[in-house]
Amino acid sequence: MSSSPTPDDPGPLLGPADIRRLAAELGVRPTKQRGQNFVIDANTVRRIVRAAGVRPDDVVVEVGPGLGSLTLALLEAADRVTAVEIDDVLAAALPTTVAARLPERADRFELVHSDAMRVTELPGPAPTALVANLPYNVAVPVLLHMLATFPTIERTLVMVQAEVADRLAARPGSKVYGVPSVKAAWYADVKRAGAIGRNVFWPAPNVDSGLVSLVRHPEPRETGAAQRDVFAVVDAAFAQRRKTLRAALAGWAGSAAAAEAALLAAGVSPRARGESLTIEEFIAIAEQKPAATGSDGAWTGSRTYAAPAAPATATADTTADADPEGDR
């Protein structure tokens, strides 16, 4: 590993002048469409790596490396780093930047030129950690896709829009508790891990950023309900979050009466609302998914074992201003 630079010396990491020079050489103009706000402060990327708890034996996957600010800091700390980049110019330039600034670590770096939402496999050893400055406009879909696709990822630290960070880490009963909160909780224990100011980016975004830590549950959840069935209940409950679950889940169950029967069987009050339920309660409801009516017209519950559905496609790069509810 490289020797530790002093706080005022970025060492092999990229500083503000380096970022602007690289961007000028490549003809890169940060775009809002792809969420390109590049981190220009070496101390910030060091802080992210520390907060992520990156270990010398970790295989880290990074989404949206951009010009390589965080990539270089990860390479100093981890065994290997695989970066997923959608931008043609940035993807072509990053290996050169790594070779020039960390030549002794260049053989520990892999670049995957792809949309992160389309990635289903990665080169080399399976990833153990995800550390990324995620694009604000697709942060939640990308995060959930990576956690679903790569179950070997044990620890995650992502930088996202502060409002999205609050939603991801929210607990039942909170005003910002919703779809991102519940779906993230399916995979991991989630918590806020700090705040990031606007002045460490170029160009500076119009919103603040936050760090979110996710530690995957050590064992798969013991449930007969498939992930997609649990997520269908979550989506239905929050699509009409002001309604009681009896009404909000009527479409999912086939009728309000069937929804009430499923809720009661799951031990959940039909008068409750989605914002008050834990992930375990959503799982219990999904396990009572209505299947069919019997000859006497009575509802019968059933458990489903179907495989999770493939996620929808989206683009990914670094960060952007966006509607934090867009992940719904």
C-alpha positions as CSV (number, residue, x, y, z in Angstrom):
1,M,0.0,0.0,0.0
2,S,1.1,3.6,-0.5
3,S,2.5,5.6,2.4
4,S,0.0,8.0,4.0
5,P,0.2,11.5,2.7
6,T,-0.1,14.5,5.1
7,P,-3.5,16.4,5.4
8,D,-2.1,19.2,3.1
9,D,-0.5,16.8,0.6
10,P,-2.9,14.8,-1.6
11,G,-0.1,12.5,-2.6
12,P,-1.3,10.3,-5.5
13,L,-4.9,11.5,-4.9
14,L,-6.5,14.2,-7.0
15,G,-6.8,17.8,-5.9
16,P,-8.9,20.6,-7.4
17,A,-6.2,21.6,-9.9
18,D,-5.8,17.9,-11.0
19,I,-9.5,17.5,-11.5
20,R,-9.8,20.6,-13.6
21,R,-6.7,19.8,-15.6
22,L,-7.9,16.2,-16.4
23,A,-11.4,17.5,-17.3
24,A,-9.8,20.1,-19.7
25,E,-7.5,17.5,-21.3
26,L,-10.4,15.1,-21.8
27,G,-12.8,17.8,-23.0
28,V,-15.2,16.8,-20.1
29,R,-17.9,19.3,-19.1
30,P,-19.8,17.9,-16.1
31,T,-23.5,17.3,-17.1
32,K,-26.5,17.3,-14.9
33,Q,-28.1,14.5,-17.0
34,R,-25.5,12.1,-15.8
35,G,-25.1,13.6,-12.5
36,Q,-21.4,14.6,-12.9
37,N,-20.3,16.5,-9.8
38,F,-16.7,15.5,-9.2
39,V,-15.1,15.3,-5.7
40,I,-12.1,17.7,-5.6
41,D,-11.1,17.3,-2.0
42,A,-8.6,14.6,-1.1
43,N,-9.5,14.7,2.6
44,T,-13.1,14.0,1.7
45,V,-12.3,10.8,-0.2
46,R,-10.0,9.7,2.6
47,R,-12.8,10.2,5.0
48,I,-15.2,8.2,2.9
49,V,-12.7,5.3,2.8
50,R,-12.3,5.4,6.6
51,A,-16.1,5.6,7.1
52,A,-16.5,2.6,4.8
53,G,-14.1,0.5,6.9
54,V,-12.2,-0.7,3.9
55,R,-9.8,-3.4,4.8
56,P,-6.6,-4.6,3.1
57,D,-8.3,-7.8,1.9
58,D,-11.5,-6.1,0.5
59,V,-12.5,-6.4,-3.1
60,V,-14.4,-3.1,-3.6
61,V,-16.8,-2.2,-6.4
62,E,-17.3,1.5,-7.1
63,V,-20.1,2.9,-9.3
64,G,-19.6,6.1,-11.2
65,P,-15.8,6.7,-10.6
66,G,-15.7,9.8,-12.8
67,L,-12.2,11.1,-13.0
68,G,-11.0,8.8,-10.2
69,S,-10.9,10.8,-7.0
70,L,-12.4,8.1,-4.9
71,T,-11.0,5.3,-7.0
72,L,-7.4,6.2,-6.1
73,A,-8.2,6.4,-2.3
74,L,-9.9,3.0,-2.5
75,L,-6.9,1.4,-4.3
76,E,-4.6,2.6,-1.5
77,A,-6.7,0.8,1.1
78,A,-8.3,-2.3,-0.5
79,D,-6.9,-5.4,-2.1
80,R,-8.7,-4.8,-5.4
81,V,-11.1,-2.2,-6.9
82,T,-13.5,-2.7,-9.8
83,A,-15.0,0.5,-11.1
84,V,-18.2,0.6,-13.2
85,E,-18.4,3.7,-15.5
86,I,-21.0,4.4,-18.2
87,D,-19.3,7.5,-19.7
88,D,-17.2,6.6,-22.8
89,V,-14.6,9.3,-22.2
90,L,-14.2,8.8,-18.5
91,A,-14.1,5.0,-18.8
92,A,-11.3,5.3,-21.4
93,A,-9.2,7.7,-19.3
94,L,-9.5,6.2,-15.8
95,P,-7.0,3.3,-16.3
96,T,-4.4,5.8,-17.5
97,T,-5.0,8.0,-14.5
98,V,-4.6,5.0,-12.2
99,A,-1.4,3.8,-13.9
100,A,0.1,7.3,-13.7
101,R,-0.7,8.1,-10.1
102,L,-0.6,4.6,-8.5
103,P,1.5,2.5,-10.8
104,E,2.3,0.0,-8.0
105,R,-1.5,-0.7,-7.7
106,A,-2.5,-0.6,-11.3
107,D,-2.7,-4.4,-11.6
108,R,-5.2,-4.4,-8.8
109,F,-7.7,-2.3,-10.7
110,E,-10.4,-3.3,-13.2
111,L,-12.7,-1.1,-15.3
112,V,-16.1,-2.2,-16.4
113,H,-17.5,0.1,-19.1
114,S,-21.2,-0.3,-18.6
115,D,-24.5,1.1,-17.2
116,A,-24.4,0.0,-13.6
117,M,-28.1,-1.1,-13.9
118,R,-27.1,-3.6,-16.6
119,V,-24.2,-5.1,-14.7
120,T,-24.8,-8.7,-13.7
121,E,-21.3,-9.9,-13.2
122,L,-17.9,-8.4,-12.4
123,P,-14.3,-9.6,-13.3
124,G,-12.0,-11.1,-10.7
125,P,-12.9,-12.1,-7.2
126,A,-16.4,-11.5,-5.9
127,P,-16.9,-8.0,-4.3
128,T,-17.0,-7.7,-0.6
129,A,-17.7,-4.0,-0.4
130,L,-19.5,-1.3,-2.3
131,V,-18.2,2.2,-1.9
132,A,-19.5,4.9,-4.3
133,N,-20.5,8.5,-4.9
134,L,-23.8,7.6,-6.5
135,P,-25.7,9.7,-9.0
136,Y,-28.5,11.5,-7.2
137,N,-31.0,10.8,-10.0
138,V,-30.7,7.0,-9.9
139,A,-29.0,6.4,-6.5
140,V,-31.7,4.2,-4.9
141,P,-32.3,1.9,-8.0
142,V,-28.5,1.5,-8.5
143,L,-27.9,0.7,-4.8
144,L,-30.7,-1.9,-4.7
145,H,-29.6,-3.4,-7.9
146,M,-26.0,-3.9,-6.7
147,L,-27.2,-5.4,-3.4
148,A,-29.6,-7.8,-5.2
149,T,-27.1,-8.8,-7.8
150,F,-24.0,-9.3,-5.7
151,P,-24.9,-11.0,-2.4
152,T,-21.2,-11.2,-1.4
153,I,-21.2,-7.4,-0.8
154,E,-21.1,-7.3,3.0
155,R,-20.6,-3.6,3.6
156,T,-21.7,-0.6,1.7
157,L,-21.0,3.1,2.0
158,V,-22.6,5.5,-0.5
159,M,-22.7,9.2,-0.9
160,V,-26.1,10.5,-2.0
161,Q,-28.3,13.5,-1.8
162,A,-28.9,14.4,1.9
163,E,-32.7,13.9,1.5
164,V,-32.2,10.5,-0.1
165,A,-29.8,9.6,2.7
166,D,-32.5,10.5,5.3
167,R,-35.0,8.3,3.4
168,L,-32.7,5.3,3.2
169,A,-31.9,5.4,6.9
170,A,-35.4,6.4,8.1
171,R,-37.2,4.2,10.7
172,P,-40.9,3.3,10.8
173,G,-43.0,6.3,11.9
174,S,-40.7,8.9,10.4
175,K,-42.2,11.3,7.9
176,V,-39.5,10.4,5.4
177,Y,-39.9,6.6,5.9
178,G,-40.9,5.1,2.6
179,V,-40.1,2.7,-0.2
180,P,-36.3,3.3,-0.1
181,S,-36.2,2.8,3.6
182,V,-38.0,-0.5,3.5
183,K,-36.3,-2.0,0.5
184,A,-32.8,-1.1,1.9
185,A,-33.8,-2.7,5.2
186,W,-34.6,-6.0,3.3
187,Y,-30.9,-6.3,2.6
188,A,-29.1,-4.6,5.4
189,D,-28.9,-2.6,8.7
190,V,-28.9,1.0,7.4
191,K,-27.7,4.2,9.1
192,R,-26.5,7.7,8.3
193,A,-22.7,7.9,8.4
194,G,-22.1,11.7,8.1
195,A,-22.8,14.7,6.0
196,I,-20.8,16.1,3.0
197,G,-20.8,19.8,2.2
198,R,-21.2,21.3,-1.3
199,N,-17.8,22.9,-1.6
200,V,-16.0,19.6,-2.1
201,F,-17.5,19.1,-5.5
202,W,-16.9,20.6,-8.9
203,P,-19.3,22.0,-10.0
204,A,-20.9,22.5,-6.6
205,P,-24.4,20.9,-6.5
206,N,-27.5,22.8,-5.4
207,V,-28.1,20.3,-2.5
208,D,-26.1,18.8,0.4
209,S,-24.9,15.2,0.4
210,G,-24.9,12.5,3.0
211,L,-23.1,9.2,3.7
212,V,-25.2,6.1,4.3
213,S,-23.8,2.9,5.7
214,L,-25.4,-0.5,5.0
215,V,-24.2,-3.7,6.7
216,R,-25.8,-6.7,5.1
217,H,-27.8,-9.1,7.3
218,P,-25.5,-12.1,8.1
219,E,-28.1,-14.7,7.0
220,P,-30.8,-14.6,4.3
221,R,-34.2,-13.9,5.6
222,E,-36.2,-16.9,6.5
223,T,-39.4,-16.4,4.5
224,G,-41.5,-18.2,2.0
225,A,-42.3,-14.9,0.2
226,A,-40.1,-14.0,-2.7
227,Q,-38.4,-10.7,-2.7
228,R,-40.5,-9.4,-5.6
229,D,-43.7,-10.2,-3.7
230,V,-42.5,-8.4,-0.6
231,F,-41.5,-5.4,-2.7
232,A,-44.9,-5.4,-4.4
233,V,-46.6,-5.0,-1.0
234,V,-44.2,-2.2,-0.2
235,D,-44.9,-0.4,-3.5
236,A,-48.6,-0.7,-3.1
237,A,-48.6,0.5,0.5
238,F,-46.7,3.7,-0.2
239,A,-48.3,4.4,-3.6
240,Q,-51.3,5.7,-1.5
241,R,-49.5,6.3,1.8
242,R,-52.3,8.4,3.3
243,K,-54.7,5.5,3.0
244,T,-55.1,2.7,5.5
245,L,-53.5,-0.6,4.4
246,R,-56.9,-2.1,3.9
247,A,-57.6,0.5,1.1
248,A,-54.0,0.8,-0.2
249,L,-53.5,-2.9,-0.7
250,A,-56.9,-3.5,-2.2
251,G,-55.5,-3.6,-5.7
252,W,-52.7,-5.9,-4.7
253,A,-55.0,-8.3,-2.9
254,G,-57.9,-8.1,-5.4
255,S,-60.3,-6.4,-3.1
256,A,-60.4,-4.4,0.2
257,A,-61.9,-7.5,1.9
258,A,-59.1,-9.7,0.7
259,A,-56.5,-7.2,1.8
260,E,-58.1,-7.1,5.3
261,A,-58.0,-10.9,5.5
262,A,-54.3,-11.0,4.5
263,L,-53.5,-8.2,7.0
264,L,-55.3,-9.9,9.9
265,A,-53.6,-13.2,9.0
266,A,-50.2,-11.4,9.1
267,G,-51.0,-9.8,12.5
268,V,-51.2,-6.3,11.1
269,S,-54.1,-3.9,11.7
270,P,-56.0,-3.1,8.5
271,R,-56.3,0.5,9.8
272,A,-52.5,0.9,9.9
273,R,-50.5,2.7,7.3
274,G,-47.4,1.7,5.5
275,E,-45.3,4.3,7.2
276,S,-45.7,2.5,10.5
277,L,-44.6,-1.0,9.4
278,T,-41.3,-2.7,9.7
279,I,-39.8,-4.8,6.9
280,E,-40.7,-7.9,9.0
281,E,-44.4,-6.8,8.9
282,F,-44.3,-6.3,5.2
283,I,-42.8,-9.8,4.8
284,A,-45.6,-11.2,7.0
285,I,-48.2,-9.6,4.7
286,A,-46.5,-10.9,1.5
287,E,-46.6,-14.4,3.0
288,Q,-50.4,-14.1,3.1
289,K,-50.7,-13.1,-0.5
290,P,-54.2,-14.0,-1.8
291,A,-54.0,-16.8,-4.3
292,A,-57.6,-17.8,-5.2
293,T,-61.0,-18.2,-3.7
294,G,-62.3,-21.6,-2.8
295,S,-65.6,-23.2,-3.9
296,D,-67.3,-21.5,-1.0
297,G,-65.9,-18.1,-1.9
298,A,-63.5,-18.0,1.0
299,W,-60.1,-16.5,0.6
300,T,-57.1,-18.8,0.9
301,G,-53.6,-17.5,1.5
302,S,-50.5,-18.9,-0.1
303,R,-46.7,-18.6,0.0
304,T,-44.8,-17.9,-3.2
305,Y,-41.3,-19.1,-4.1
306,A,-40.8,-17.3,-7.4
307,A,-37.3,-15.9,-8.2
308,P,-36.9,-12.1,-7.9
309,A,-37.7,-10.2,-11.0
310,A,-35.0,-8.5,-13.0
311,P,-34.6,-4.8,-12.2
312,A,-35.4,-2.0,-14.5
313,T,-32.7,-0.2,-16.5
314,A,-31.3,3.2,-15.5
315,T,-28.1,5.1,-16.1
316,A,-25.4,5.8,-13.5
317,D,-22.3,7.9,-13.1
318,T,-21.5,10.3,-10.2
319,T,-24.0,12.7,-8.7
320,A,-26.9,15.0,-9.7
321,D,-29.7,17.1,-8.5
322,A,-33.0,15.2,-8.8
323,D,-36.4,14.5,-7.3
324,P,-35.6,12.2,-4.3
325,E,-38.9,10.5,-4.8
326,G,-37.9,9.4,-8.3
327,D,-36.9,6.0,-7.2
328,R,-40.5,5.1,-6.6
